[in-house]
Amino acid sequence: MQRNRCELQQETKVSALPRTNFLCGKGAQVRAALRVVAFVLCCAAQCWGTAFAGGEVQAGHDVTKLPPEVQRMRQAILQAAMSGDIERLRVPIEMNEIPPLFAKAPTKDPIAYLKSVSADGNGREMLAILYNLLTTGYAITNPGTKNEMVVWPYHAAIPLKELDPGQEVEIYRFLPPARLKEMIAQGKYSYYSVGIGRDGVWHYFTAQ
């Protein structure tokens, strides 16, 4: 299951990082409205641990099967994470027309916010979490619809009480067993997750 650093560096090499244009209008009102919509979606995402159980979910590990736009964004985030420099995360953030959500409320400076919630004070803990999440398996929620989203880790989209031994080992890469037991008792996944739309738009990196 583990891969060496060379392979990951090759996989995460980004030769071109075009800006992801999903917004045609440039008006401030349009931007503000979309921020509100994104915030509502982010809040809804906190319930995915239970909501996804009733909808269609496709889980996988082979990122080459994902849309090229999704692969490009994932690679850009991983490249920043592996650099150890939180400022490098501005590259994938700015590939979006609107920045991803990192908290329940919009943040003025995403990098400053990530530093503030990182135990080391430099944002490296957040980079490590991003790296661990994006190198586990993913789930595709609402496949084939306009709301299709690729979510890491897939554990955020399936019932935790039904994890098989291999899936438990994978989740222990970023969660201690005691925390998993708490989530199972609560009936939902409540740690960090990453969501990227099939068009390559990075929607969020949040925790409940």
C-alpha positions in Angstrom: 0.0 0.0 0.0 2.9 2.4 0.7 4.8 4.0 -2.2 8.3 5.5 -2.2 8.9 9.2 -2.3 10.3 9.1 -5.8 7.1 7.7 -7.2 5.0 10.3 -5.4 7.3 13.1 -6.6 7.0 11.9 -10.2 3.2 11.6 -9.8 2.9 15.1 -8.3 5.1 16.9 -10.8 3.0 19.7 -12.3 4.2 21.0 -15.7 1.3 23.4 -16.2 -1.1 24.7 -13.7 -3.7 26.6 -15.6 -6.3 28.7 -13.8 -9.6 26.9 -13.4 -12.2 29.1 -14.9 -15.7 28.1 -13.9 -17.1 31.6 -13.5 -17.8 33.8 -16.4 -19.2 36.8 -14.7 -16.7 39.0 -12.9 -19.1 41.1 -10.8 -18.6 41.4 -7.1 -22.3 40.4 -6.5 -21.9 37.2 -8.4 -18.7 36.4 -6.5 -20.4 37.1 -3.2 -23.4 34.9 -4.1 -21.2 32.0 -5.1 -19.3 32.3 -1.8 -22.6 31.9 0.1 -23.5 28.9 -2.0 -20.1 27.4 -1.4 -20.4 28.0 2.3 -23.8 26.2 2.4 -22.3 23.3 0.5 -19.5 23.2 2.9 -21.8 23.0 5.9 -23.7 20.2 4.2 -20.4 18.4 3.7 -20.1 18.1 7.4 -23.0 15.6 7.3 -21.6 13.5 4.5 -20.6 10.7 6.8 -24.3 9.8 7.1 -25.8 11.4 4.0 -23.6 9.7 1.5 -24.7 6.3 2.9 -28.0 6.8 1.3 -26.8 8.0 -2.1 -24.6 6.6 -4.9 -20.9 6.5 -4.1 -18.0 5.1 -6.2 -14.8 4.4 -4.3 -11.4 3.9 -5.9 -7.6 4.3 -5.5 -6.5 4.7 -9.2 -6.3 8.4 -9.7 -5.6 7.9 -13.4 -9.3 7.1 -13.8 -10.3 10.5 -12.5 -10.9 13.4 -14.9 -7.7 15.2 -16.0 -8.8 18.4 -14.4 -9.2 16.6 -11.0 -5.8 15.0 -11.4 -4.2 18.3 -12.2 -5.7 20.0 -9.1 -4.8 17.0 -6.8 -1.2 17.1 -8.2 -0.9 20.8 -7.5 -2.0 20.4 -3.9 0.3 17.5 -3.4 3.2 19.3 -4.8 2.6 22.2 -2.4 2.2 19.8 0.5 5.4 17.9 -0.3 7.4 21.2 -0.4 6.8 21.8 3.3 6.1 25.5 2.5 2.5 26.5 3.2 3.0 29.5 0.9 3.3 27.1 -2.0 -0.4 26.2 -1.4 -1.3 29.6 -2.9 -0.7 28.0 -6.4 -3.6 25.5 -6.3 -5.7 28.0 -4.3 -5.3 30.6 -7.1 -6.1 28.0 -9.8 -9.7 28.5 -8.6 -11.7 31.6 -9.6 -12.9 31.6 -6.0 -10.7 30.3 -3.1 -11.7 26.9 -1.6 -13.3 26.9 1.8 -11.1 26.1 4.8 -13.5 26.9 7.6 -17.2 27.2 8.2 -17.0 30.9 7.5 -15.0 32.4 4.6 -11.4 33.4 5.6 -9.7 36.6 4.4 -6.3 34.9 4.0 -6.5 31.1 3.7 -2.7 30.7 4.3 -2.8 32.8 7.5 -5.8 30.8 8.7 -4.1 27.4 8.0 -1.1 28.6 9.9 -3.3 29.6 12.9 -4.9 26.2 13.2 -1.7 24.2 12.6 -0.1 22.9 15.8 3.4 23.8 14.6 2.4 27.3 13.8 3.8 27.2 10.3 1.1 25.3 8.5 3.1 22.1 8.1 0.6 20.0 10.1 -2.1 21.1 7.6 0.2 20.2 4.7 0.8 16.8 6.3 -3.0 16.2 6.6 -3.5 17.2 3.0 -0.8 14.8 1.9 -2.2 11.9 3.9 -5.7 12.5 2.7 -4.9 12.8 -1.0 -2.7 9.7 -1.0 -5.5 7.5 0.4 -8.5 6.3 -1.7 -11.2 8.6 -2.9 -14.9 8.5 -3.3 -17.0 9.9 -6.2 -20.3 11.2 -4.9 -23.3 11.9 -7.0 -21.5 10.4 -10.1 -22.8 11.5 -13.5 -24.6 14.6 -12.1 -23.8 18.3 -12.0 -23.1 17.8 -8.3 -20.4 15.1 -8.8 -17.6 15.5 -6.4 -14.4 13.6 -5.7 -13.8 13.3 -2.0 -10.7 12.3 0.0 -10.6 10.2 2.0 -13.4 7.8 0.8 -14.0 7.1 4.5 -15.9 10.4 4.6 -18.5 9.0 2.2 -19.1 5.5 3.5 -20.6 4.1 6.8 -17.6 3.9 9.2 -19.1 1.0 11.1 -18.9 -1.1 7.9 -15.1 -0.6 7.3 -13.2 -3.8 6.5 -9.8 -4.5 8.1 -7.9 -3.0 5.2 -10.0 0.2 5.3 -9.4 0.5 9.0 -5.6 0.3 8.4 -5.9 3.0 5.8 -7.8 5.4 8.1 -5.3 4.8 10.9 -2.8 6.6 8.7 -4.4 9.9 9.8 -6.7 9.0 12.7 -6.0 7.2 16.0 -8.3 4.2 16.8 -9.9 6.1 19.7 -11.0 8.9 17.4 -12.4 6.4 14.9 -14.4 4.8 17.7 -15.8 8.2 18.6 -16.9 8.8 15.0 -18.6 5.4 14.8 -20.5 6.1 18.0 -21.5 9.5 16.6 -22.5 7.9 13.3 -20.5 10.2 11.0 -17.0 11.1 9.8 -15.9 14.3 11.4 -12.2 14.8 10.5 -10.7 16.7 7.6 -11.7 16.0 4.0 -11.0 17.4 0.6 -13.5 18.0 -2.2 -12.7 18.6 -5.8 -15.4 18.9 -8.5 -15.1 16.9 -11.7 -14.2 20.2 -13.5 -11.1 20.5 -11.3 -12.5 23.2 -9.0 -11.1 22.7 -5.4 -14.2 23.3 -3.3 -13.0 22.7 0.3 -10.5 21.4 2.8 -12.4 21.4 6.1 -13.2 19.6 9.3 -16.4 19.6 11.3 
